[in-house]
Amino acid sequence: MPAAPPPRAVAPVRPDPGERATARPAHTAEPDASHLEPLRGTGWRQLLAAGVVGAIVGAAIPGGIELGERAAANADEAGLRQVATAYLAAIADGRASDASAMVPLPARAEEATDAALQSARRIDAAEVRLVRVDGDIGSVEVRYEVGAVETARTLDAERVAGDWWLTTSLAEPVEAMYFSFDTQVSLAGTPLVVGRPLHLYPGLYEVDETESPIMRVRSEPFAVDGDTATPTEVFVDAQLTPEVHDDASALGLAVARECQAAPSCEIPPEVELEVAHAAVYGGADGWLDLGVQLASADVQQQWFEVRLRLETDAEGAPARWLCAPPGDHGDPADPCPLLP
């Protein structure tokens, strides 16, 4: 029997060009891993560069946010500073009405006029030193000089509908106080009335000096610093004219000496008297009440008072004197002694 032919060698099947030559082991396969194309031409340098760029971008994002917030905060502070600077400029320029429009005064407050502020020696070296902003609430520290005295104030502020408004006013209520009796005084034509304070902005002021045939009404210069914690009071004094003062002094001394001649007089006859001063203590249209202070010339120095009333004519000039006995505090009604 002839021998069987040797088996034919079978050539391996050539893989299709579109298929993988070697399949990935099943235990290492990832979902859809067979569909991922290999990164051709991508080296380690490119991968490192990509990582560095990502790190830089990631670090820059928080810094950019912080810069944006800082820029917004700077804009808020600049806006509030501008408002405070304009407020100080209005006061320094004598524009009281503009200042009151920026920061309204309390309800029913007597507002200072532009003329009143312009009559003052106004603030110098005004500046905004510090600005604080916390959301829609803020404050500014301002400084200025009244005369030669530096004053620092903190003004509160709030933002309304995107605009900053100051809520602390530098206007201060000022009330007139009288040494002698109430009389009509004014400041640049604005009346200063007892019990009705006038709001004034910082500066050095003087009341309008008035003079009549019998007296002069004046006050010492006074400073308004813009701080309600340090109230300002205007002390007004009514001073007799030299002629009237001399006549009142002579009449008071004559009344006292005439009294000393009577047994019922409270002034002993041996006491030597001298005039200390004469001052106004009351009055109205057509008359004025005065007190003449007398002092004994001895070491013990006893004090006595004689009250007089001076009636005036239609022009305010002296018309008639009336006297009261020493120590009598009633209305003077007796004729006065004749002067030599």
C-alpha positions as CSV (number, residue, x, y, z in Angstrom):
1,M,0.0,0.0,0.0
2,P,1.5,3.2,-1.0
3,A,2.5,5.7,1.8
4,A,0.2,8.6,2.7
5,P,1.4,12.0,1.5
6,P,2.6,14.4,4.3
7,P,0.1,17.0,5.5
8,R,0.2,20.3,3.8
9,A,1.4,23.3,5.7
10,V,-1.4,25.9,6.1
11,A,-0.1,29.5,5.9
12,P,-1.5,31.8,8.7
13,V,-4.2,34.1,7.6
14,R,-2.9,37.6,7.0
15,P,-4.7,40.1,9.1
16,D,-6.8,42.7,7.5
17,P,-5.0,46.0,7.4
18,G,-7.9,47.6,9.4
19,E,-7.8,45.1,12.2
20,R,-5.3,44.8,15.1
21,A,-2.7,42.3,14.7
22,T,-2.8,41.4,18.4
23,A,-5.9,41.6,20.5
24,R,-5.7,43.2,24.0
25,P,-6.1,40.6,26.7
26,A,-9.6,40.5,28.0
27,H,-8.6,41.1,31.7
28,T,-6.9,44.4,30.8
29,A,-9.6,45.7,28.5
30,E,-11.4,48.9,29.4
31,P,-14.8,49.8,28.1
32,D,-14.5,50.8,24.5
33,A,-10.7,50.6,24.8
34,S,-10.5,48.8,21.5
35,H,-11.8,52.0,19.8
36,L,-9.1,54.3,21.2
37,E,-6.5,55.2,18.7
38,P,-2.9,55.4,20.0
39,L,-1.4,58.9,20.5
40,R,0.8,59.0,17.5
41,G,3.7,61.5,17.6
42,T,3.0,62.7,21.3
43,G,6.1,62.7,23.4
44,W,6.7,63.3,27.0
45,R,7.8,66.9,26.4
46,Q,4.4,67.8,25.1
47,L,2.6,66.1,28.0
48,L,4.8,68.0,30.5
49,A,4.2,71.4,28.8
50,A,0.4,70.8,28.9
51,G,0.6,70.0,32.6
52,V,2.6,73.2,33.4
53,V,0.1,75.4,31.4
54,G,-2.8,73.9,33.3
55,A,-1.2,74.6,36.7
56,I,-0.5,78.2,35.7
57,V,-4.1,78.8,34.5
58,G,-5.5,77.2,37.7
59,A,-3.3,79.3,39.9
60,A,-4.2,82.5,38.0
61,I,-8.0,82.2,38.4
62,P,-8.1,83.0,42.2
63,G,-5.6,85.8,41.7
64,G,-7.8,87.3,39.0
65,I,-10.8,87.2,41.2
66,E,-8.9,88.9,44.0
67,L,-7.7,91.6,41.7
68,G,-11.3,92.2,40.5
69,E,-12.6,92.5,44.1
70,R,-9.8,94.9,45.0
71,A,-10.5,97.1,42.0
72,A,-14.2,97.2,43.0
73,A,-13.3,98.1,46.6
74,N,-11.0,100.9,45.3
75,A,-13.8,102.3,43.2
76,D,-16.1,102.3,46.2
77,E,-13.6,104.1,48.4
78,A,-12.8,106.6,45.6
79,G,-16.5,107.4,45.2
80,L,-17.0,107.9,48.9
81,R,-13.9,110.0,49.1
82,Q,-15.1,112.2,46.3
83,V,-18.5,112.8,48.1
84,A,-16.7,113.8,51.4
85,T,-14.3,116.1,49.5
86,A,-17.1,117.9,47.8
87,Y,-18.9,118.4,51.2
88,L,-15.8,119.9,52.8
89,A,-15.3,122.1,49.7
90,A,-18.9,123.5,50.0
91,I,-18.3,124.5,53.6
92,A,-14.8,126.0,52.9
93,D,-16.3,128.0,50.0
94,G,-19.2,129.4,52.1
95,R,-21.9,127.4,50.3
96,A,-24.1,126.5,53.3
97,S,-27.1,125.6,51.1
98,D,-25.1,123.2,49.0
99,A,-23.7,121.5,52.1
100,S,-27.2,121.1,53.6
101,A,-28.4,119.6,50.3
102,M,-25.6,117.0,50.6
103,V,-26.3,116.2,54.2
104,P,-29.8,117.3,55.3
105,L,-30.2,118.9,58.7
106,P,-32.6,117.6,61.4
107,A,-36.3,118.3,60.9
108,R,-37.3,121.9,61.8
109,A,-33.7,122.9,62.3
110,E,-32.9,126.6,61.7
111,E,-30.6,126.4,58.8
112,A,-27.6,128.8,58.4
113,T,-27.7,130.9,55.3
114,D,-24.9,131.3,52.8
115,A,-24.5,134.8,54.1
116,A,-23.9,133.6,57.7
117,L,-21.3,131.1,56.6
118,Q,-19.6,133.6,54.3
119,S,-19.4,136.1,57.2
120,A,-17.2,133.6,59.2
121,R,-13.6,132.8,59.0
122,R,-14.1,129.4,57.4
123,I,-12.2,126.1,57.7
124,D,-8.7,125.7,56.4
125,A,-6.6,122.7,55.5
126,A,-9.6,120.4,55.0
127,E,-8.8,116.9,53.9
128,V,-10.2,113.4,53.9
129,R,-7.7,111.2,55.8
130,L,-9.3,107.7,55.8
131,V,-12.1,105.9,54.0
132,R,-13.7,102.7,55.2
133,V,-16.3,100.7,53.2
134,D,-18.2,97.6,54.3
135,G,-20.7,96.7,51.6
136,D,-23.2,99.6,51.4
137,I,-22.1,101.1,54.7
138,G,-19.0,103.4,55.0
139,S,-17.3,106.1,57.0
140,V,-14.7,108.8,56.4
141,E,-12.3,110.5,58.7
142,V,-12.0,114.2,57.9
143,R,-9.8,116.9,59.4
144,Y,-9.8,120.6,59.1
145,E,-8.7,123.7,61.0
146,V,-11.0,126.2,62.8
147,G,-8.7,129.2,63.5
148,A,-5.5,127.5,64.5
149,V,-7.2,124.5,66.1
150,E,-7.2,121.2,64.2
151,T,-10.4,119.2,64.4
152,A,-11.0,115.6,63.4
153,R,-14.4,114.1,62.8
154,T,-15.7,110.7,61.6
155,L,-18.7,111.0,59.2
156,D,-20.9,108.0,58.5
157,A,-22.2,107.2,55.0
158,E,-24.4,104.8,53.2
159,R,-24.9,103.8,49.6
160,V,-28.4,104.3,48.2
161,A,-29.3,103.2,44.6
162,G,-25.6,103.0,43.8
163,D,-24.7,106.5,45.1
164,W,-22.9,107.4,48.4
165,W,-24.5,109.8,50.8
166,L,-23.1,111.1,54.0
167,T,-25.4,110.8,57.0
168,T,-23.4,112.8,59.6
169,S,-23.6,116.6,59.3
170,L,-21.0,119.1,60.4
171,A,-23.6,121.7,61.1
172,E,-23.9,122.4,64.8
173,P,-26.8,124.0,66.8
174,V,-25.8,127.3,68.3
175,E,-27.9,129.2,70.8
176,A,-27.5,132.7,72.2
177,M,-27.0,133.2,75.9
178,Y,-27.4,136.7,77.4
179,F,-25.4,138.2,80.3
180,S,-28.0,140.8,81.0
181,F,-31.4,140.6,79.3
182,D,-32.8,139.2,76.1
183,T,-32.5,141.5,73.1
184,Q,-32.6,140.9,69.4
185,V,-29.2,139.9,68.0
186,S,-28.4,138.5,64.6
187,L,-25.7,136.8,62.6
188,A,-25.2,138.2,59.1
189,G,-28.9,139.2,59.3
190,T,-30.1,135.8,60.6
191,P,-31.7,136.3,64.0
192,L,-30.3,134.4,67.0
193,V,-33.3,133.6,69.2
194,V,-33.2,132.2,72.7
195,G,-34.6,128.6,72.7
196,R,-34.3,128.3,68.9
197,P,-30.8,127.2,68.0
198,L,-29.3,128.2,64.6
199,H,-27.3,125.5,62.8
200,L,-23.9,126.8,61.8
201,Y,-21.1,125.1,59.9
202,P,-17.5,125.1,61.3
203,G,-15.8,128.5,61.4
204,L,-15.1,131.6,63.5
205,Y,-18.2,133.8,63.9
206,E,-19.2,137.2,65.3
207,V,-22.8,138.4,65.9
208,D,-23.9,141.6,64.2
209,E,-23.0,144.5,66.5
210,T,-25.8,146.9,67.1
211,E,-25.7,150.3,68.7
212,S,-28.4,152.7,69.8
213,P,-28.2,156.1,71.6
214,I,-28.2,154.2,75.0
215,M,-26.4,150.9,74.5
216,R,-24.4,148.6,72.3
217,V,-25.1,144.9,71.8
218,R,-22.1,142.7,71.0
219,S,-20.5,139.3,71.7
220,E,-17.0,138.0,71.7
221,P,-16.0,136.0,68.6
222,F,-16.9,132.3,69.0
223,A,-15.8,129.1,67.3
224,V,-18.0,126.4,65.8
225,D,-16.0,123.1,65.5
226,G,-18.8,121.0,63.9
227,D,-18.9,118.5,66.8
228,T,-22.2,118.3,68.7
229,A,-20.5,116.7,71.6
230,T,-18.9,120.1,72.3
231,P,-21.9,122.5,72.3
232,T,-21.3,126.1,71.2
233,E,-23.0,128.9,73.1
234,V,-22.9,132.6,72.1
235,F,-22.7,134.9,75.1
236,V,-24.3,138.3,74.2
237,D,-23.7,141.4,76.3
238,A,-25.6,144.6,76.2
239,Q,-23.3,147.4,77.2
240,L,-24.3,151.0,78.0
241,T,-22.9,153.8,76.1
242,P,-20.2,155.7,78.1
243,E,-22.6,158.7,78.5
244,V,-25.5,156.7,79.8
245,H,-23.2,154.6,82.0
246,D,-21.8,157.8,83.6
247,D,-25.3,159.2,84.2
248,A,-26.5,156.0,85.7
249,S,-23.5,155.7,88.0
250,A,-24.0,159.3,89.2
251,L,-27.7,158.8,89.8
252,G,-27.1,155.5,91.7
253,L,-24.6,157.1,94.0
254,A,-26.8,160.1,94.6
255,V,-29.8,157.9,95.5
256,A,-27.6,156.0,98.0
257,R,-26.2,159.1,99.7
258,E,-29.7,160.6,99.9
259,C,-30.9,157.4,101.6
260,Q,-28.0,157.5,104.1
261,A,-29.4,160.7,105.5
262,A,-32.6,158.8,106.5
263,P,-32.6,156.7,109.8
264,S,-34.4,153.9,108.0
265,C,-31.7,153.5,105.3
266,E,-30.0,150.1,105.1
267,I,-26.7,151.8,104.4
268,P,-25.0,153.2,107.5
269,P,-24.3,156.9,107.2
270,E,-20.6,156.6,107.9
271,V,-20.0,154.2,105.0
272,E,-18.1,155.7,102.1
273,L,-19.4,154.4,98.8
274,E,-17.9,154.1,95.3
275,V,-19.5,152.8,92.1
276,A,-18.4,149.4,90.9
277,H,-20.3,149.2,87.7
278,A,-23.7,149.8,86.1
279,A,-25.3,147.2,83.9
280,V,-28.6,146.4,82.0
281,Y,-30.8,143.7,83.4
282,G,-34.1,144.2,81.6
283,G,-36.0,146.2,79.2
284,A,-38.5,146.5,76.4
285,D,-39.6,149.0,73.7
286,G,-39.5,152.5,75.3
287,W,-37.6,151.7,78.5
288,L,-34.5,150.0,80.0
289,D,-33.9,148.8,83.5
290,L,-30.4,149.1,85.0
291,G,-28.6,148.1,88.2
292,V,-25.9,150.2,89.8
293,Q,-23.6,148.2,92.0
294,L,-22.1,150.2,94.9
295,A,-19.2,149.0,97.2
296,S,-18.0,150.3,100.5
297,A,-14.5,151.7,100.5
298,D,-13.5,149.8,103.7
299,V,-11.6,146.6,104.1
300,Q,-14.8,144.5,104.6
301,Q,-16.3,145.9,101.3
302,Q,-20.0,145.7,101.7
303,W,-22.2,145.7,98.5
304,F,-25.4,147.5,97.7
305,E,-27.5,148.0,94.6
306,V,-29.6,150.8,93.3
307,R,-32.1,150.1,90.5
308,L,-32.9,152.6,87.8
309,R,-35.3,152.8,84.8
310,L,-34.5,154.9,81.8
311,E,-37.4,155.8,79.6
312,T,-36.6,156.5,75.9
313,D,-38.2,158.6,73.2
314,A,-39.3,157.5,69.7
315,E,-35.7,157.6,68.5
316,G,-34.4,155.5,71.4
317,A,-32.7,158.5,73.1
318,P,-32.8,159.0,76.9
319,A,-36.0,160.8,78.0
320,R,-36.5,160.4,81.7
321,W,-34.9,158.6,84.7
322,L,-36.8,156.8,87.5
323,C,-35.2,155.5,90.7
324,A,-35.8,152.9,93.5
325,P,-34.4,153.0,97.0
326,P,-31.3,150.9,97.7
327,G,-32.1,147.2,98.1
328,D,-35.6,147.6,96.5
329,H,-35.9,145.2,93.6
330,G,-39.3,146.4,92.4
331,D,-39.9,148.5,89.3
332,P,-38.3,151.9,89.8
333,A,-41.0,154.5,89.9
334,D,-39.7,157.5,92.0
335,P,-38.2,160.6,90.5
336,C,-34.4,160.6,90.6
337,P,-32.3,163.2,92.4
338,L,-31.2,166.1,90.2
339,L,-27.6,165.9,89.1
340,P,-25.4,169.0,89.3
